[in-house]
Amino acid sequence: MSDALRIEGVNRRFGDRQVLSDITFDVGSGRMTGFVGANGAGKTTTMRIILGVLAADSGTVTWQGSPLSKEQRRQIGYMPEERGLYPKMSVREQLIYLGRLHALTHERAKRNAADLLERLGLSERAEEPLQQLSLGNQQRAQIAAALVHEPVLLVLDEPFSGLDPLAVDTVVSVLRERTSAGVPVLFSSHQLDVVERLCDDLVIIAAGQIRATGTRDELRSRYAEPRYELRVDGDTGWLRDHPGVTVIDLDGDRAVFDLAGAADDQVVLREALARGPVRAFGPVVPSLAEIFREVTR
C-alpha cells in the first residue's frame, strides 16, 4: 500500500490547551480510512491542518513524500461537518460554480455536476434552492460539492450524518468509485457500525493522541481477547463446571466464554457435540465499538 498522505508529529495548542499531541498516521492511495474519536478528540482540528485552514505548531503534512503545497491543497475535496453551501442558490448552479472555481471549464463542470446529481439521487431537485431540500438531501449536495472538481484526495468530516441506510449505500458507492481510481479518502464518523463496514484502515484518536491505527483485521487481531461463542440446541449451563472455562455471558442455548491456561477449545467443542447438535462455535470477533472502548478508556 502506498501512502499518499502522511501526517507526522503534528502538534497544536489553543492557548494553554494542548489539542493535538504528536499526531502521526498515513492515508493510503485507493483506501478508505476511517478517523474516529469522541467529540473534542481532535479529528476536525487535524483535518483543518491537512487542508491548511489551521497551521500546526510543529510536525509535517506530506503528499507523496513532499510537503503539501497550496496548489495541491486546492485539489483536495473537503466536506466540513457544518454545511457550507449557499442556501438560496440552486444545487446545480452552485456545483457548476464550485467546479469553475477549481479551474474546470464550464462544460466539464456542468458534466460533472450532472453526473453527481444523477448518482446521488438529486437530479429531480437540481434546480431547487438548497434551503428547500431535506437535511439528508442537503448532505448529499454537500458531498457532491466535495467531488465536483475531481479531487486527488478526499477529506470528509461526518459525511454520513443525517443519511438513511439507503442513502449511505448510495454515497459509499460513489466514494468507492473514487478509491478504485486510486483516490485516498479520509473520513470521520460517529457511526461506528458504518465505519466498520466501510473502512479499509482505521485511525482512533482520543484526547488529541492517536491510540490505534491499522487495517480492520489488524486491529481485530491485536485487540481480540481469547473469547469463544457456543450455540447449541439444548442448554449451555454445563460450561460453568468445565475445567479452564470462564463464562462471560450465558443465556440458555448460547454462551460466551474465555479459556484459561492449557484449556483447549476443541475439547469444549467435543463435549458440546457429545451433548447434542452444535449450531455455532468459534472465536468472538470484537466489533469496532468494542475496540474503540478498549483503546480509549
TASUL-V808871 format. One line per field, one symbol per residue. ss: DSSP state (A for helix, B for strand, O for the rest). psi: psi as a letter, one per 40 degrees, with the letter a starting at -180 (. if undefined). Layout:
ss=???
psi=???
//
This chain:
ss=OOBBBBBBBBBBBBOOBBBBBBBBBBBBOOOBBBBBOOOOOOAAAAAAAAAOOOOOOBBBBBBOOBBOOAAAAOOBBBBOOOOOOOOOOBAAAAAAAAAAAOOOOAAAAAAAAAAAAAAOOOAAAOOOBAAAOOAAAAAAAAAAAAAOOOOOBBBBBOOOOOOOAAAAAAAAAAAAAAAAOOOBBBBBOOOAAAAAAAOOBBBBBBOOBBBBBBBAAAAAAAAOOOBBBBBBOOOOAAAAAOOOBBBBBBBOOBBBBBBOOOOOAAAAAAAAAAAOOBBBBBBOOOOAAAAAAAAAO
psi=hihdhhhhfhihihbehhdhhfhhiihihfihhhhiiihededdddddddeediiidiiihihfeihhiddddeehhhhidhheihdeiidddddddddddfeiiddddddddddddddefedeedeiideeiidddddddddddeedefiehhhhhfdehehiddddddddddddddddeehihhiiiegdddddddidihhhihfeihdiiiidddddddehigiihhhidbiededdehhehhhdhhgbehihiihibeihddddddddddeahhdihiihhiidddddddee.
//
